[in-house]
Each structure stands twice: as C-alpha cells, then as structure tokens.
Amino acid sequence: MLAKDIMSKKVLSLSPEHSISHAARMMLENRISGLPVCDNSGKLVGILSEGDLLRRAELGSAAGRGQVSDRPEPEAFIKGHSWRVGDVMTRPVVTVDEDVPLGRVAAIMVANEIKRIPVVRAGSMVGIISRSDILRTITEATPDVVAVGDEAVRRAVLARLCSDLGLDRGSIDVTIENGNVSLWGQVESEAARVAAETISGAGGVRNRLRIVAN
C-alpha cells in the first residue's frame, strides 16, 4: 500500500498571512490538530500544529517566554507573540512522495515525531496523511494468508515462520492433531505465536496453539 492509497485528498490549508486566532479557530471547528501552510501560488511553505501554539503569550508570561529566563531568545519571542501564521509555523516541512510505501511513511512520522505528513507530487501538495489514517488502515487490514484444511494451515504456518522470522525450514515443524496446532523446534515462542496467528482460515489458532521447544 502506498501513500496515495490512504492520503486525504481534501486538505484544508492556511496562508502565511492568516492570523493565529483564525488558524486556531479552523483547527477547533474541523477537529484537526495541524494545518499545512501554502503561499499564493499553492506551494507548501510550512505547517502549523497545536504544538506550535503551546508557547503563546496568550497563555501567560511563562508560556510566552518559552524558557525560564526573563529574556527570551528572539525566535521564541516571535513564535510567542506574532499574530502571523508565517512567523509561528514549523519549517521546513517533512513530506513524502505519493508513491512511498505506507510502512516508510509511518517510519518517517515516528522518526520525526510528527502527527501528519503532506504528500507531494512534483513539489505540489496533493494530500496529507495523519496518524488517524494510519490507524484506520490497521483496523481495516485482514491477514494476507488464507488457509483451509489442516494440511493447508500447516504449510501456511511453516511458510510464515520461515519468511517472517527467518527460521530454517529444517529446524522446525508444525503438526495438527485433533484440531490443535503444535510448533516444534528452536523458536522464540511469542514471535512464533504471533506469526502463526496471522494465518487466516486457521480456525482460531490463538486458542489451540502449543509451542514445543526442542
């Protein structure tokens, strides 16, 4: 699955010349925690998030200073007092191409500690992916291996253990007796259990799985 497959194509955005109060109102009314900022030509120039607004002077002197000292750094002062979105937004913006795999998108979000990431095509924003889009994909996912019948389940579990955990086919075995699935060999029990439970059609492997370490 690629970024373009899950991104939200209808994206609200701000202008650098919008006011901070307007931006905060847009976030509240649309129940979103961040907005991309685009210039008059539509070019993405920044992103404004709730985190950028946590050190505003409107919240009190300590928040406005952004530090313990009574003399804030110029950048902190600007972010805490300017009324313009362009002065407060975060830049440069972390973006992804529309053909980037979803796993890579998630990894970039984790590495940069961000909650949303704009999707671009030839430098222009075509969508945005938020953490909720990632979560929605997880809830809609289904196991990608379907097995019917004991022998099919056995072969599917073996294949998953070898491919996902890198186990040697000759060092493990799977047996099914009276509907109960047993894994034999030198395996890490919890990882093996999780790998086996991803098999669709196994008739509830999680409730009838036994791992026997030789």
C-alpha positions as CSV (number, residue, x, y, z in Angstrom):
1,M,0.0,0.0,0.0
2,L,1.3,3.4,-1.0
3,A,0.9,6.9,0.5
4,K,-1.6,7.9,-2.3
5,D,-3.8,4.9,-1.3
6,I,-4.6,6.3,2.1
7,M,-4.0,10.0,2.0
8,S,-6.8,12.5,2.5
9,K,-7.1,14.4,-0.8
10,K,-9.3,17.2,0.5
11,V,-6.9,19.2,2.5
12,L,-7.6,22.4,4.5
13,S,-4.7,24.8,4.4
14,L,-3.6,28.2,5.7
15,S,-1.9,31.2,4.2
16,P,1.2,32.6,5.9
17,E,-0.7,35.9,6.2
18,H,-3.6,34.3,8.2
19,S,-3.9,35.2,11.8
20,I,-3.1,32.8,14.6
21,S,-6.6,33.2,16.0
22,H,-8.0,32.2,12.6
23,A,-5.8,29.2,12.5
24,A,-6.8,28.1,16.0
25,R,-10.4,28.5,15.1
26,M,-10.0,26.4,12.0
27,M,-8.4,23.6,14.0
28,L,-11.2,23.6,16.5
29,E,-14.1,23.8,14.0
30,N,-12.6,21.0,11.9
31,R,-11.3,18.9,14.8
32,I,-7.8,18.7,13.4
33,S,-4.5,19.3,15.2
34,G,-2.5,20.8,12.4
35,L,-2.7,22.6,9.0
36,P,-0.4,22.9,6.1
37,V,0.6,26.4,5.1
38,C,0.7,27.4,1.4
39,D,1.7,30.6,-0.3
40,N,-0.3,32.4,-3.0
41,S,1.0,30.0,-5.7
42,G,-0.1,27.0,-3.7
43,K,3.5,26.0,-2.8
44,L,3.8,24.3,0.6
45,V,5.9,26.5,2.8
46,G,5.2,25.3,6.4
47,I,2.9,23.5,8.7
48,L,1.2,24.8,11.8
49,S,0.3,22.4,14.6
50,E,-1.1,22.6,18.1
51,G,2.4,22.1,19.4
52,D,3.4,25.4,17.7
53,L,0.7,27.2,19.8
54,L,1.6,25.9,23.2
55,R,4.1,28.7,24.0
56,R,1.8,31.6,23.0
57,A,1.8,34.8,25.1
58,E,-1.9,34.5,25.4
59,L,-1.4,31.5,27.7
60,G,0.6,33.5,30.2
61,S,4.1,35.0,30.6
62,A,5.9,31.7,31.2
63,A,4.4,30.1,28.0
64,G,5.1,33.2,26.0
65,R,8.8,33.3,27.1
66,G,9.3,29.6,26.2
67,Q,12.1,29.4,28.8
68,V,12.8,30.1,32.5
69,S,14.8,33.3,31.8
70,D,13.1,36.7,31.7
71,R,14.8,37.4,28.4
72,P,13.6,35.0,25.7
73,E,15.5,34.2,22.6
74,P,14.3,36.2,19.5
75,E,12.8,33.2,17.8
76,A,10.9,32.2,20.9
77,F,9.6,35.7,21.3
78,I,8.4,35.8,17.7
79,K,6.7,32.5,18.0
80,G,5.0,33.5,21.2
81,H,3.8,36.9,20.2
82,S,3.5,37.2,16.4
83,W,-0.1,37.3,15.1
84,R,1.0,35.8,11.6
85,V,0.9,32.1,10.8
86,G,4.0,32.6,8.7
87,D,6.0,33.6,11.8
88,V,4.8,30.7,14.0
89,M,4.6,27.7,11.6
90,T,7.2,25.0,11.5
91,R,9.5,24.8,8.6
92,P,11.0,23.2,6.6
93,V,8.2,20.6,6.2
94,V,8.7,16.9,6.2
95,T,6.9,15.5,3.2
96,V,6.6,12.2,1.3
97,D,6.1,11.4,-2.4
98,E,2.7,9.8,-3.3
99,D,4.4,6.5,-4.3
100,V,6.2,6.0,-0.9
101,P,5.2,2.7,0.8
102,L,2.9,3.1,3.8
103,G,5.5,1.4,6.1
104,R,8.0,4.0,5.1
105,V,5.5,6.8,5.8
106,A,4.9,5.5,9.3
107,A,8.7,5.2,9.9
108,I,9.2,8.8,8.9
109,M,6.4,10.0,11.2
110,V,7.9,8.1,14.1
111,A,11.5,9.3,13.4
112,N,10.4,13.0,13.2
113,E,7.8,12.8,16.0
114,I,5.1,14.3,13.8
115,K,1.4,13.6,13.7
116,R,0.8,14.4,10.0
117,I,2.8,14.4,6.8
118,P,1.9,16.2,3.5
119,V,2.0,14.1,0.3
120,V,3.6,15.8,-2.7
121,R,3.7,15.3,-6.5
122,A,6.4,17.2,-8.4
123,G,6.7,19.6,-5.4
124,S,3.0,20.3,-5.1
125,M,0.8,19.0,-2.3
126,V,-1.8,16.5,-3.4
127,G,-2.9,15.1,0.0
128,I,-2.0,14.6,3.6
129,I,-1.6,11.6,5.9
130,S,-2.4,11.8,9.6
131,R,-1.9,9.2,12.4
132,S,-5.6,8.5,12.2
133,D,-5.2,7.5,8.6
134,I,-2.5,5.0,9.7
135,L,-4.8,3.7,12.4
136,R,-7.7,3.3,10.0
137,T,-5.5,1.2,7.8
138,I,-4.7,-1.1,10.7
139,T,-8.3,-1.6,11.6
140,E,-9.3,-2.5,8.0
141,A,-6.4,-4.9,7.5
142,T,-7.0,-8.6,7.1
143,P,-4.5,-11.5,7.3
144,D,-2.8,-11.9,3.9
145,V,-2.5,-15.7,4.1
146,V,-5.7,-17.8,3.7
147,A,-5.5,-21.5,4.5
148,V,-8.3,-24.1,4.5
149,G,-7.8,-27.5,5.9
150,D,-5.2,-28.9,8.3
151,E,-2.5,-29.5,5.7
152,A,-3.0,-26.1,4.2
153,V,-2.8,-24.5,7.7
154,R,0.3,-26.5,8.4
155,R,2.1,-25.4,5.2
156,A,1.0,-21.7,5.7
157,V,2.2,-21.6,9.3
158,L,5.6,-23.1,8.3
159,A,5.9,-20.6,5.4
160,R,5.1,-17.7,7.7
161,L,7.6,-18.8,10.3
162,C,10.4,-19.1,7.7
163,S,9.6,-15.8,5.9
164,D,8.8,-13.6,8.8
165,L,11.2,-14.9,11.4
166,G,13.9,-16.2,9.2
167,L,13.8,-19.7,10.6
168,D,15.5,-22.7,9.0
169,R,12.8,-25.0,7.5
170,G,14.8,-28.0,8.6
171,S,14.9,-27.0,12.3
172,I,11.1,-26.5,12.8
173,D,7.9,-28.5,12.2
174,V,4.2,-27.9,12.6
175,T,1.8,-30.7,13.5
176,I,-2.0,-30.6,13.8
177,E,-3.8,-33.2,15.8
178,N,-7.4,-33.1,16.8
179,G,-7.5,-29.5,15.6
180,N,-4.6,-28.5,17.9
181,V,-1.6,-26.8,16.3
182,S,1.8,-27.5,17.7
183,L,5.1,-25.8,16.7
184,W,8.2,-27.8,17.2
185,G,11.9,-26.7,17.2
186,Q,14.1,-23.9,18.3
187,V,11.7,-21.0,18.1
188,E,11.1,-17.8,20.1
189,S,7.7,-18.6,21.5
190,E,5.9,-15.3,21.5
191,A,7.2,-14.3,18.0
192,A,6.2,-17.7,16.7
193,R,2.8,-17.4,18.2
194,V,2.2,-14.0,16.6
195,A,3.4,-15.3,13.2
196,A,1.1,-18.3,13.4
197,E,-1.9,-16.3,14.4
198,T,-1.7,-14.2,11.3
199,I,-2.9,-17.1,9.2
200,S,-6.5,-16.6,8.1
201,G,-8.5,-19.7,7.9
202,A,-6.7,-21.4,10.7
203,G,-9.9,-21.6,12.7
204,G,-8.7,-19.7,15.7
205,V,-5.1,-20.7,16.0
206,R,-4.6,-18.5,19.0
207,N,-6.8,-20.7,21.1
208,R,-5.3,-24.0,20.1
209,L,-1.6,-23.3,19.7
210,R,1.1,-25.2,21.5
211,I,4.8,-24.4,21.2
212,V,7.3,-27.1,22.0
213,A,10.9,-26.1,22.1
214,N,13.3,-29.0,21.3
